[in-house]
Amino acid sequence: MTSSDDRPILLEARAVVVHYGRIKALHGVSLVVHEGELVTLLGSNGAGKTTMMRAISGLRRLTSGS
């Protein structure tokens, strides 16, 4: 992921994939948060918002990605 932003990156998630058994809950989600940014995850029920937060915080193991 490239960015022309000179602010430090505080959080970067790349191509995050998470499964619950055979169900793929996240399909290659990427996210970059720079210093000073405010970020919101929006989506309908079952879209993967909570799964993404669990993956970021280490509460849910990634199938792949970083």
PDB file of N, H, CA, C and O in Angstrom:
ATOM      1  N   MET A   1       0.841  -1.164   0.000  1.00  0.00           N
ATOM      2  CA  MET A   1       0.000   0.000   0.000  1.00  0.00           C
ATOM      3  C   MET A   1       0.893   1.235   0.000  1.00  0.00           C
ATOM      4  O   MET A   1       1.818   1.323   0.807  1.00  0.00           O
ATOM      5  N   THR A   2       0.637   2.169  -0.871  1.00  0.00           N
ATOM      6  H   THR A   2      -0.115   2.097  -1.526  1.00  0.00           H
ATOM      7  CA  THR A   2       1.445   3.380  -0.929  1.00  0.00           C
ATOM      8  C   THR A   2       0.629   4.565  -0.451  1.00  0.00           C
ATOM      9  O   THR A   2      -0.596   4.597  -0.575  1.00  0.00           O
ATOM     10  N   SER A   3       1.336   5.532   0.095  1.00  0.00           N
ATOM     11  H   SER A   3       2.331   5.506   0.196  1.00  0.00           H
ATOM     12  CA  SER A   3       0.682   6.723   0.613  1.00  0.00           C
ATOM     13  C   SER A   3       1.637   7.888   0.521  1.00  0.00           C
ATOM     14  O   SER A   3       2.832   7.736   0.775  1.00  0.00           O
ATOM     15  N   SER A   4       1.121   9.058   0.157  1.00  0.00           N
ATOM     16  H   SER A   4       0.150   9.180  -0.049  1.00  0.00           H
ATOM     17  CA  SER A   4       1.952  10.256   0.119  1.00  0.00           C
ATOM     18  C   SER A   4       1.893  10.996   1.450  1.00  0.00           C
ATOM     19  O   SER A   4       2.482  12.069   1.587  1.00  0.00           O
ATOM     20  N   ASP A   5       1.195  10.440   2.424  1.00  0.00           N
ATOM     21  H   ASP A   5       0.716   9.569   2.312  1.00  0.00           H
ATOM     22  CA  ASP A   5       1.041  11.055   3.738  1.00  0.00           C
ATOM     23  C   ASP A   5       2.337  10.889   4.528  1.00  0.00           C
ATOM     24  O   ASP A   5       2.842   9.775   4.664  1.00  0.00           O
ATOM     25  N   ASP A   6       2.881  11.999   5.052  1.00  0.00           N
ATOM     26  H   ASP A   6       2.470  12.905   4.942  1.00  0.00           H
ATOM     27  CA  ASP A   6       4.132  11.961   5.810  1.00  0.00           C
ATOM     28  C   ASP A   6       3.929  11.667   7.296  1.00  0.00           C
ATOM     29  O   ASP A   6       4.901  11.468   8.025  1.00  0.00           O
ATOM     30  N   ARG A   7       2.678  11.639   7.749  1.00  0.00           N
ATOM     31  H   ARG A   7       1.889  11.801   7.156  1.00  0.00           H
ATOM     32  CA  ARG A   7       2.424  11.355   9.164  1.00  0.00           C
ATOM     33  C   ARG A   7       2.737   9.894   9.466  1.00  0.00           C
ATOM     34  O   ARG A   7       2.589   9.029   8.602  1.00  0.00           O
ATOM     35  N   PRO A   8       3.171   9.622  10.696  1.00  0.00           N
ATOM     36  CA  PRO A   8       3.478   8.229  11.066  1.00  0.00           C
ATOM     37  C   PRO A   8       2.241   7.336  10.970  1.00  0.00           C
ATOM     38  O   PRO A   8       1.123   7.761  11.260  1.00  0.00           O
ATOM     39  N   ILE A   9       2.467   6.102  10.561  1.00  0.00           N
ATOM     40  H   ILE A   9       3.375   5.756  10.326  1.00  0.00           H
ATOM     41  CA  ILE A   9       1.396   5.109  10.531  1.00  0.00           C
ATOM     42  C   ILE A   9       1.288   4.497  11.925  1.00  0.00           C
ATOM     43  O   ILE A   9       2.258   3.955  12.453  1.00  0.00           O
ATOM     44  N   LEU A  10       0.096   4.590  12.513  1.00  0.00           N
ATOM     45  H   LEU A  10      -0.693   5.030  12.084  1.00  0.00           H
ATOM     46  CA  LEU A  10      -0.140   4.029  13.843  1.00  0.00           C
ATOM     47  C   LEU A  10      -0.688   2.609  13.773  1.00  0.00           C
ATOM     48  O   LEU A  10      -0.463   1.805  14.677  1.00  0.00           O
ATOM     49  N   LEU A  11      -1.405   2.306  12.698  1.00  0.00           N
ATOM     50  H   LEU A  11      -1.588   2.960  11.964  1.00  0.00           H
ATOM     51  CA  LEU A  11      -1.996   0.981  12.539  1.00  0.00           C
ATOM     52  C   LEU A  11      -2.032   0.644  11.061  1.00  0.00           C
ATOM     53  O   LEU A  11      -2.477   1.446  10.241  1.00  0.00           O
ATOM     54  N   GLU A  12      -1.561  -0.549  10.728  1.00  0.00           N
ATOM     55  H   GLU A  12      -1.199  -1.201  11.394  1.00  0.00           H
ATOM     56  CA  GLU A  12      -1.647  -1.018   9.347  1.00  0.00           C
ATOM     57  C   GLU A  12      -2.037  -2.488   9.354  1.00  0.00           C
ATOM     58  O   GLU A  12      -1.387  -3.317   9.992  1.00  0.00           O
ATOM     59  N   ALA A  13      -3.088  -2.789   8.647  1.00  0.00           N
ATOM     60  H   ALA A  13      -3.615  -2.116   8.129  1.00  0.00           H
ATOM     61  CA  ALA A  13      -3.537  -4.170   8.465  1.00  0.00           C
ATOM     62  C   ALA A  13      -3.547  -4.433   6.965  1.00  0.00           C
ATOM     63  O   ALA A  13      -4.085  -3.643   6.189  1.00  0.00           O
ATOM     64  N   ARG A  14      -2.945  -5.551   6.566  1.00  0.00           N
ATOM     65  H   ARG A  14      -2.507  -6.192   7.196  1.00  0.00           H
ATOM     66  CA  ARG A  14      -2.839  -5.841   5.131  1.00  0.00           C
ATOM     67  C   ARG A  14      -3.454  -7.192   4.795  1.00  0.00           C
ATOM     68  O   ARG A  14      -3.083  -8.223   5.357  1.00  0.00           O
ATOM     69  N   ALA A  15      -4.395  -7.160   3.874  1.00  0.00           N
ATOM     70  H   ALA A  15      -4.696  -6.323   3.418  1.00  0.00           H
ATOM     71  CA  ALA A  15      -5.002  -8.378   3.314  1.00  0.00           C
ATOM     72  C   ALA A  15      -5.444  -9.360   4.401  1.00  0.00           C
ATOM     73  O   ALA A  15      -5.154 -10.554   4.323  1.00  0.00           O
ATOM     74  N   VAL A  16      -6.137  -8.853   5.400  1.00  0.00           N
ATOM     75  H   VAL A  16      -6.372  -7.883   5.464  1.00  0.00           H
ATOM     76  CA  VAL A  16      -6.573  -9.675   6.536  1.00  0.00           C
ATOM     77  C   VAL A  16      -7.699 -10.622   6.103  1.00  0.00           C
ATOM     78  O   VAL A  16      -8.724 -10.198   5.569  1.00  0.00           O
ATOM     79  N   VAL A  17      -7.476 -11.895   6.349  1.00  0.00           N
ATOM     80  H   VAL A  17      -6.643 -12.239   6.783  1.00  0.00           H
ATOM     81  CA  VAL A  17      -8.483 -12.931   6.093  1.00  0.00           C
ATOM     82  C   VAL A  17      -8.703 -13.671   7.405  1.00  0.00           C
ATOM     83  O   VAL A  17      -7.748 -14.095   8.056  1.00  0.00           O
ATOM     84  N   VAL A  18      -9.970 -13.822   7.787  1.00  0.00           N
ATOM     85  H   VAL A  18     -10.745 -13.477   7.258  1.00  0.00           H
ATOM     86  CA  VAL A  18     -10.329 -14.537   9.015  1.00  0.00           C
ATOM     87  C   VAL A  18     -11.458 -15.506   8.692  1.00  0.00           C
ATOM     88  O   VAL A  18     -12.428 -15.152   8.022  1.00  0.00           O
ATOM     89  N   HIS A  19     -11.318 -16.718   9.173  1.00  0.00           N
ATOM     90  H   HIS A  19     -10.530 -17.007   9.717  1.00  0.00           H
ATOM     91  CA  HIS A  19     -12.353 -17.741   9.025  1.00  0.00           C
ATOM     92  C   HIS A  19     -12.931 -18.096  10.387  1.00  0.00           C
ATOM     93  O   HIS A  19     -12.231 -18.065  11.399  1.00  0.00           O
ATOM     94  N   TYR A  20     -14.199 -18.428  10.400  1.00  0.00           N
ATOM     95  H   TYR A  20     -14.767 -18.453   9.577  1.00  0.00           H
ATOM     96  CA  TYR A  20     -14.853 -19.087  11.529  1.00  0.00           C
ATOM     97  C   TYR A  20     -15.238 -20.463  11.000  1.00  0.00           C
ATOM     98  O   TYR A  20     -16.279 -20.623  10.363  1.00  0.00           O
ATOM     99  N   GLY A  21     -14.399 -21.443  11.265  1.00  0.00           N
ATOM    100  H   GLY A  21     -13.554 -21.313  11.783  1.00  0.00           H
ATOM    101  CA  GLY A  21     -14.610 -22.759  10.659  1.00  0.00           C
ATOM    102  C   GLY A  21     -14.428 -22.646   9.154  1.00  0.00           C
ATOM    103  O   GLY A  21     -13.383 -22.200   8.681  1.00  0.00           O
ATOM    104  N   ARG A  22     -15.447 -23.052   8.400  1.00  0.00           N
ATOM    105  H   ARG A  22     -16.296 -23.415   8.784  1.00  0.00           H
ATOM    106  CA  ARG A  22     -15.395 -22.961   6.938  1.00  0.00           C
ATOM    107  C   ARG A  22     -15.876 -21.614   6.407  1.00  0.00           C
ATOM    108  O   ARG A  22     -15.736 -21.331   5.217  1.00  0.00           O
ATOM    109  N   ILE A  23     -16.435 -20.791   7.269  1.00  0.00           N
ATOM    110  H   ILE A  23     -16.549 -21.021   8.235  1.00  0.00           H
ATOM    111  CA  ILE A  23     -16.996 -19.502   6.862  1.00  0.00           C
ATOM    112  C   ILE A  23     -15.903 -18.444   6.834  1.00  0.00           C
ATOM    113  O   ILE A  23     -15.230 -18.218   7.839  1.00  0.00           O
ATOM    114  N   LYS A  24     -15.725 -17.799   5.694  1.00  0.00           N
ATOM    115  H   LYS A  24     -16.272 -17.983   4.877  1.00  0.00           H
ATOM    116  CA  LYS A  24     -14.754 -16.711   5.582  1.00  0.00           C
ATOM    117  C   LYS A  24     -15.450 -15.422   6.018  1.00  0.00           C
ATOM    118  O   LYS A  24     -16.343 -14.928   5.329  1.00  0.00           O
ATOM    119  N   ALA A  25     -15.036 -14.884   7.163  1.00  0.00           N
ATOM    120  H   ALA A  25     -14.310 -15.285   7.722  1.00  0.00           H
ATOM    121  CA  ALA A  25     -15.668 -13.690   7.725  1.00  0.00           C
ATOM    122  C   ALA A  25     -15.060 -12.407   7.175  1.00  0.00           C
ATOM    123  O   ALA A  25     -15.773 -11.425   6.967  1.00  0.00           O
ATOM    124  N   LEU A  26     -13.762 -12.404   6.939  1.00  0.00           N
ATOM    125  H   LEU A  26     -13.183 -13.201   7.108  1.00  0.00           H
ATOM    126  CA  LEU A  26     -13.082 -11.251   6.341  1.00  0.00           C
ATOM    127  C   LEU A  26     -12.346 -11.725   5.099  1.00  0.00           C
ATOM    128  O   LEU A  26     -11.686 -12.764   5.115  1.00  0.00           O
ATOM    129  N   HIS A  27     -12.464 -10.964   4.036  1.00  0.00           N
ATOM    130  H   HIS A  27     -13.000 -10.120   4.023  1.00  0.00           H
ATOM    131  CA  HIS A  27     -11.932 -11.354   2.727  1.00  0.00           C
ATOM    132  C   HIS A  27     -10.858 -10.376   2.271  1.00  0.00           C
ATOM    133  O   HIS A  27     -11.113  -9.581   1.365  1.00  0.00           O
ATOM    134  N   GLY A  28      -9.684 -10.403   2.854  1.00  0.00           N
ATOM    135  H   GLY A  28      -9.477 -11.049   3.589  1.00  0.00           H
ATOM    136  CA  GLY A  28      -8.586  -9.559   2.377  1.00  0.00           C
ATOM    137  C   GLY A  28      -8.745  -8.081   2.686  1.00  0.00           C
ATOM    138  O   GLY A  28      -8.497  -7.241   1.821  1.00  0.00           O
ATOM    139  N   VAL A  29      -9.145  -7.755   3.882  1.00  0.00           N
ATOM    140  H   VAL A  29      -9.346  -8.437   4.585  1.00  0.00           H
ATOM    141  CA  VAL A  29      -9.364  -6.366   4.291  1.00  0.00           C
ATOM    142  C   VAL A  29      -8.032  -5.694   4.608  1.00  0.00           C
ATOM    143  O   VAL A  29      -7.193  -6.257   5.312  1.00  0.00           O
ATOM    144  N   SER A  30      -7.846  -4.481   4.078  1.00  0.00           N
ATOM    145  H   SER A  30      -8.528  -4.025   3.506  1.00  0.00           H
ATOM    146  CA  SER A  30      -6.650  -3.689   4.371  1.00  0.00           C
ATOM    147  C   SER A  30      -7.072  -2.346   4.952  1.00  0.00           C
ATOM    148  O   SER A  30      -8.121  -1.802   4.608  1.00  0.00           O
ATOM    149  N   LEU A  31      -6.228  -1.823   5.841  1.00  0.00           N
ATOM    150  H   LEU A  31      -5.376  -2.265   6.120  1.00  0.00           H
ATOM    151  CA  LEU A  31      -6.548  -0.586   6.549  1.00  0.00           C
ATOM    152  C   LEU A  31      -5.254   0.080   6.981  1.00  0.00           C
ATOM    153  O   LEU A  31      -4.357  -0.582   7.502  1.00  0.00           O
ATOM    154  N   VAL A  32      -5.151   1.393   6.769  1.00  0.00           N
ATOM    155  H   VAL A  32      -5.880   1.931   6.346  1.00  0.00           H
ATOM    156  CA  VAL A  32      -4.008   2.169   7.253  1.00  0.00           C
ATOM    157  C   VAL A  32      -4.556   3.361   8.022  1.00  0.00           C
ATOM    158  O   VAL A  32      -5.414   4.089   7.522  1.00  0.00           O
ATOM    159  N   VAL A  33      -4.060   3.557   9.239  1.00  0.00           N
ATOM    160  H   VAL A  33      -3.363   2.966   9.644  1.00  0.00           H
ATOM    161  CA  VAL A  33      -4.464   4.690  10.065  1.00  0.00           C
ATOM    162  C   VAL A  33      -3.217   5.491  10.410  1.00  0.00           C
ATOM    163  O   VAL A  33      -2.278   4.971  11.013  1.00  0.00           O
ATOM    164  N   HIS A  34      -3.219   6.763  10.021  1.00  0.00           N
ATOM    165  H   HIS A  34      -3.981   7.185   9.532  1.00  0.00           H
ATOM    166  CA  HIS A  34      -2.100   7.655  10.314  1.00  0.00           C
ATOM    167  C   HIS A  34      -2.367   8.438  11.599  1.00  0.00           C
ATOM    168  O   HIS A  34      -3.509   8.573  12.038  1.00  0.00           O
ATOM    169  N   GLU A  35      -1.308   8.939  12.177  1.00  0.00           N
ATOM    170  H   GLU A  35      -0.380   8.829  11.820  1.00  0.00           H
ATOM    171  CA  GLU A  35      -1.415   9.774  13.375  1.00  0.00           C
ATOM    172  C   GLU A  35      -2.380  10.927  13.103  1.00  0.00           C
ATOM    173  O   GLU A  35      -2.298  11.588  12.068  1.00  0.00           O
ATOM    174  N   GLY A  36      -3.289  11.156  14.041  1.00  0.00           N
ATOM    175  H   GLY A  36      -3.355  10.619  14.882  1.00  0.00           H
ATOM    176  CA  GLY A  36      -4.240  12.256  13.938  1.00  0.00           C
ATOM    177  C   GLY A  36      -5.529  11.908  13.213  1.00  0.00           C
ATOM    178  O   GLY A  36      -6.447  12.727  13.174  1.00  0.00           O
ATOM    179  N   GLU A  37      -5.621  10.727  12.645  1.00  0.00           N
ATOM    180  H   GLU A  37      -4.875  10.062  12.677  1.00  0.00           H
ATOM    181  CA  GLU A  37      -6.836  10.332  11.932  1.00  0.00           C
ATOM    182  C   GLU A  37      -7.846   9.720  12.888  1.00  0.00           C
ATOM    183  O   GLU A  37      -7.491   9.109  13.896  1.00  0.00           O
ATOM    184  N   LEU A  38      -9.086   9.898  12.552  1.00  0.00           N
ATOM    185  H   LEU A  38      -9.374  10.394  11.734  1.00  0.00           H
ATOM    186  CA  LEU A  38     -10.199   9.290  13.268  1.00  0.00           C
ATOM    187  C   LEU A  38     -10.859   8.324  12.293  1.00  0.00           C
ATOM    188  O   LEU A  38     -11.218   8.717  11.183  1.00  0.00           O
ATOM    189  N   VAL A  39     -11.021   7.070  12.690  1.00  0.00           N
ATOM    190  H   VAL A  39     -10.729   6.751  13.592  1.00  0.00           H
ATOM    191  CA  VAL A  39     -11.516   6.038  11.780  1.00  0.00           C
ATOM    192  C   VAL A  39     -12.752   5.379  12.364  1.00  0.00           C
ATOM    193  O   VAL A  39     -12.836   5.133  13.567  1.00  0.00           O
ATOM    194  N   THR A  40     -13.710   5.098  11.493  1.00  0.00           N
ATOM    195  H   THR A  40     -13.642   5.298  10.516  1.00  0.00           H
ATOM    196  CA  THR A  40     -14.922   4.392  11.885  1.00  0.00           C
ATOM    197  C   THR A  40     -15.122   3.209  10.953  1.00  0.00           C
ATOM    198  O   THR A  40     -14.961   3.340   9.740  1.00  0.00           O
ATOM    199  N   LEU A  41     -15.468   2.066  11.503  1.00  0.00           N
ATOM    200  H   LEU A  41     -15.599   1.959  12.488  1.00  0.00           H
ATOM    201  CA  LEU A  41     -15.845   0.915  10.688  1.00  0.00           C
ATOM    202  C   LEU A  41     -17.364   0.896  10.584  1.00  0.00           C
ATOM    203  O   LEU A  41     -18.064   0.799  11.592  1.00  0.00           O
ATOM    204  N   LEU A  42     -17.860   0.989   9.372  1.00  0.00           N
ATOM    205  H   LEU A  42     -17.291   1.068   8.554  1.00  0.00           H
ATOM    206  CA  LEU A  42     -19.301   0.986   9.134  1.00  0.00           C
ATOM    207  C   LEU A  42     -19.681  -0.236   8.322  1.00  0.00           C
ATOM    208  O   LEU A  42     -18.925  -0.682   7.459  1.00  0.00           O
ATOM    209  N   GLY A  43     -20.847  -0.769   8.601  1.00  0.00           N
ATOM    210  H   GLY A  43     -21.461  -0.407   9.302  1.00  0.00           H
ATOM    211  CA  GLY A  43     -21.337  -1.898   7.818  1.00  0.00           C
ATOM    212  C   GLY A  43     -22.582  -2.477   8.451  1.00  0.00           C
ATOM    213  O   GLY A  43     -22.896  -2.218   9.613  1.00  0.00           O
ATOM    214  N   SER A  44     -23.271  -3.256   7.668  1.00  0.00           N
ATOM    215  H   SER A  44     -23.016  -3.466   6.724  1.00  0.00           H
ATOM    216  CA  SER A  44     -24.496  -3.883   8.161  1.00  0.00           C
ATOM    217  C   SER A  44     -24.163  -5.023   9.122  1.00  0.00           C
ATOM    218  O   SER A  44     -22.999  -5.383   9.299  1.00  0.00           O
ATOM    219  N   ASN A  45     -25.194  -5.579   9.731  1.00  0.00           N
ATOM    220  H   ASN A  45     -26.139  -5.288   9.587  1.00  0.00           H
ATOM    221  CA  ASN A  45     -25.004  -6.734  10.614  1.00  0.00           C
ATOM    222  C   ASN A  45     -24.324  -7.851   9.842  1.00  0.00           C
ATOM    223  O   ASN A  45     -24.707  -8.161   8.714  1.00  0.00           O
ATOM    224  N   GLY A  46     -23.314  -8.454  10.454  1.00  0.00           N
ATOM    225  H   GLY A  46     -23.002  -8.202  11.371  1.00  0.00           H
ATOM    226  CA  GLY A  46     -22.619  -9.562   9.819  1.00  0.00           C
ATOM    227  C   GLY A  46     -21.577  -9.162   8.795  1.00  0.00           C
ATOM    228  O   GLY A  46     -21.045 -10.020   8.090  1.00  0.00           O
ATOM    229  N   ALA A  47     -21.272  -7.868   8.698  1.00  0.00           N
ATOM    230  H   ALA A  47     -21.703  -7.171   9.271  1.00  0.00           H
ATOM    231  CA  ALA A  47     -20.310  -7.393   7.690  1.00  0.00           C
ATOM    232  C   ALA A  47     -18.857  -7.637   8.088  1.00  0.00           C
ATOM    233  O   ALA A  47     -17.971  -7.598   7.233  1.00  0.00           O
ATOM    234  N   GLY A  48     -18.599  -7.888   9.374  1.00  0.00           N
ATOM    235  H   GLY A  48     -19.319  -7.920  10.068  1.00  0.00           H
ATOM    236  CA  GLY A  48     -17.237  -8.181   9.813  1.00  0.00           C
ATOM    237  C   GLY A  48     -16.582  -7.110  10.667  1.00  0.00           C
ATOM    238  O   GLY A  48     -15.374  -7.164  10.901  1.00  0.00           O
ATOM    239  N   LYS A  49     -17.349  -6.142  11.135  1.00  0.00           N
ATOM    240  H   LYS A  49     -18.330  -6.098  10.945  1.00  0.00           H
ATOM    241  CA  LYS A  49     -16.783  -5.056  11.949  1.00  0.00           C
ATOM    242  C   LYS A  49     -16.155  -5.590  13.236  1.00  0.00           C
ATOM    243  O   LYS A  49     -15.006  -5.274  13.546  1.00  0.00           O
ATOM    244  N   THR A  50     -16.892  -6.382  13.969  1.00  0.00           N
ATOM    245  H   THR A  50     -17.825  -6.639  13.718  1.00  0.00           H
ATOM    246  CA  THR A  50     -16.383  -6.934  15.226  1.00  0.00           C
ATOM    247  C   THR A  50     -15.233  -7.892  14.965  1.00  0.00           C
ATOM    248  O   THR A  50     -14.256  -7.900  15.713  1.00  0.00           O
ATOM    249  N   THR A  51     -15.331  -8.690  13.929  1.00  0.00           N
ATOM    250  H   THR A  51     -16.125  -8.684  13.321  1.00  0.00           H
ATOM    251  CA  THR A  51     -14.246  -9.613  13.584  1.00  0.00           C
ATOM    252  C   THR A  51     -12.977  -8.841  13.266  1.00  0.00           C
ATOM    253  O   THR A  51     -11.891  -9.252  13.675  1.00  0.00           O
ATOM    254  N   MET A  52     -13.089  -7.728  12.544  1.00  0.00           N
ATOM    255  H   MET A  52     -13.971  -7.394  12.211  1.00  0.00           H
ATOM    256  CA  MET A  52     -11.912  -6.912  12.227  1.00  0.00           C
ATOM    257  C   MET A  52     -11.297  -6.352  13.503  1.00  0.00           C
ATOM    258  O   MET A  52     -10.076  -6.373  13.654  1.00  0.00           O
ATOM    259  N   MET A  53     -12.110  -5.855  14.416  1.00  0.00           N
ATOM    260  H   MET A  53     -13.102  -5.837  14.293  1.00  0.00           H
ATOM    261  CA  MET A  53     -11.585  -5.317  15.674  1.00  0.00           C
ATOM    262  C   MET A  53     -10.932  -6.421  16.505  1.00  0.00           C
ATOM    263  O   MET A  53      -9.901  -6.187  17.135  1.00  0.00           O
ATOM    264  N   ARG A  54     -11.509  -7.602  16.513  1.00  0.00           N
ATOM    265  H   ARG A  54     -12.346  -7.792  16.001  1.00  0.00           H
ATOM    266  CA  ARG A  54     -10.902  -8.732  17.232  1.00  0.00           C
ATOM    267  C   ARG A  54      -9.581  -9.139  16.591  1.00  0.00           C
ATOM    268  O   ARG A  54      -8.628  -9.478  17.294  1.00  0.00           O
ATOM    269  N   ALA A  55      -9.518  -9.108  15.278  1.00  0.00           N
ATOM    270  H   ALA A  55     -10.291  -8.832  14.708  1.00  0.00           H
ATOM    271  CA  ALA A  55      -8.270  -9.441  14.577  1.00  0.00           C
ATOM    272  C   ALA A  55      -7.191  -8.408  14.878  1.00  0.00           C
ATOM    273  O   ALA A  55      -6.044  -8.771  15.138  1.00  0.00           O
ATOM    274  N   ILE A  56      -7.545  -7.127  14.846  1.00  0.00           N
ATOM    275  H   ILE A  56      -8.477  -6.832  14.635  1.00  0.00           H
ATOM    276  CA  ILE A  56      -6.587  -6.051  15.129  1.00  0.00           C
ATOM    277  C   ILE A  56      -6.054  -6.170  16.553  1.00  0.00           C
ATOM    278  O   ILE A  56      -4.861  -5.980  16.790  1.00  0.00           O
ATOM    279  N   SER A  57      -6.930  -6.482  17.493  1.00  0.00           N
ATOM    280  H   SER A  57      -7.899  -6.637  17.300  1.00  0.00           H
ATOM    281  CA  SER A  57      -6.528  -6.538  18.904  1.00  0.00           C
ATOM    282  C   SER A  57      -5.881  -7.866  19.293  1.00  0.00           C
ATOM    283  O   SER A  57      -5.423  -8.021  20.425  1.00  0.00           O
ATOM    284  N   GLY A  58      -5.841  -8.819  18.371  1.00  0.00           N
ATOM    285  H   GLY A  58      -6.214  -8.693  17.452  1.00  0.00           H
ATOM    286  CA  GLY A  58      -5.213 -10.101  18.656  1.00  0.00           C
ATOM    287  C   GLY A  58      -6.128 -11.117  19.311  1.00  0.00           C
ATOM    288  O   GLY A  58      -5.671 -12.181  19.728  1.00  0.00           O
ATOM    289  N   LEU A  59      -7.405 -10.809  19.409  1.00  0.00           N
ATOM    290  H   LEU A  59      -7.776  -9.944  19.070  1.00  0.00           H
ATOM    291  CA  LEU A  59      -8.353 -11.741  20.021  1.00  0.00           C
ATOM    292  C   LEU A  59      -8.830 -12.808  19.047  1.00  0.00           C
ATOM    293  O   LEU A  59      -9.387 -13.827  19.456  1.00  0.00           O
ATOM    294  N   ARG A  60      -8.612 -12.574  17.767  1.00  0.00           N
ATOM    295  H   ARG A  60      -8.159 -11.747  17.435  1.00  0.00           H
ATOM    296  CA  ARG A  60      -9.005 -13.545  16.735  1.00  0.00           C
ATOM    297  C   ARG A  60      -7.808 -13.820  15.835  1.00  0.00           C
ATOM    298  O   ARG A  60      -7.201 -12.888  15.307  1.00  0.00           O
ATOM    299  N   ARG A  61      -7.472 -15.071  15.661  1.00  0.00           N
ATOM    300  H   ARG A  61      -7.965 -15.828  16.090  1.00  0.00           H
ATOM    301  CA  ARG A  61      -6.327 -15.466  14.829  1.00  0.00           C
ATOM    302  C   ARG A  61      -6.641 -15.223  13.349  1.00  0.00           C
ATOM    303  O   ARG A  61      -7.735 -15.526  12.872  1.00  0.00           O
ATOM    304  N   LEU A  62      -5.656 -14.671  12.638  1.00  0.00           N
ATOM    305  H   LEU A  62      -4.768 -14.425  13.025  1.00  0.00           H
ATOM    306  CA  LEU A  62      -5.795 -14.447  11.201  1.00  0.00           C
ATOM    307  C   LEU A  62      -5.572 -15.751  10.452  1.00  0.00           C
ATOM    308  O   LEU A  62      -4.708 -16.548  10.818  1.00  0.00           O
ATOM    309  N   THR A  63      -6.353 -15.963   9.405  1.00  0.00           N
ATOM    310  H   THR A  63      -7.055 -15.316   9.108  1.00  0.00           H
ATOM    311  CA  THR A  63      -6.092 -17.071   8.497  1.00  0.00           C
ATOM    312  C   THR A  63      -4.898 -16.706   7.621  1.00  0.00           C
ATOM    313  O   THR A  63      -4.022 -17.533   7.368  1.00  0.00           O
ATOM    314  N   SER A  64      -4.877 -15.450   7.161  1.00  0.00           N
ATOM    315  H   SER A  64      -5.589 -14.778   7.367  1.00  0.00           H
ATOM    316  CA  SER A  64      -3.732 -14.913   6.425  1.00  0.00           C
ATOM    317  C   SER A  64      -3.769 -13.399   6.522  1.00  0.00           C
ATOM    318  O   SER A  64      -4.751 -12.814   6.979  1.00  0.00           O
ATOM    319  N   GLY A  65      -2.679 -12.774   6.083  1.00  0.00           N
ATOM    320  H   GLY A  65      -1.882 -13.250   5.712  1.00  0.00           H
ATOM    321  CA  GLY A  65      -2.550 -11.326   6.170  1.00  0.00           C
ATOM    322  C   GLY A  65      -1.693 -10.931   7.349  1.00  0.00           C
ATOM    323  O   GLY A  65      -1.156 -11.774   8.068  1.00  0.00           O
ATOM    324  N   SER A  66      -1.578  -9.632   7.529  1.00  0.00           N
ATOM    325  H   SER A  66      -2.014  -8.947   6.945  1.00  0.00           H
ATOM    326  CA  SER A  66      -0.775  -9.121   8.644  1.00  0.00           C
ATOM    327  C   SER A  66      -1.357  -7.815   9.154  1.00  0.00           C
ATOM    328  O   SER A  66      -0.821  -7.226  10.092  1.00  0.00           O
TER     329      SER A  66
END
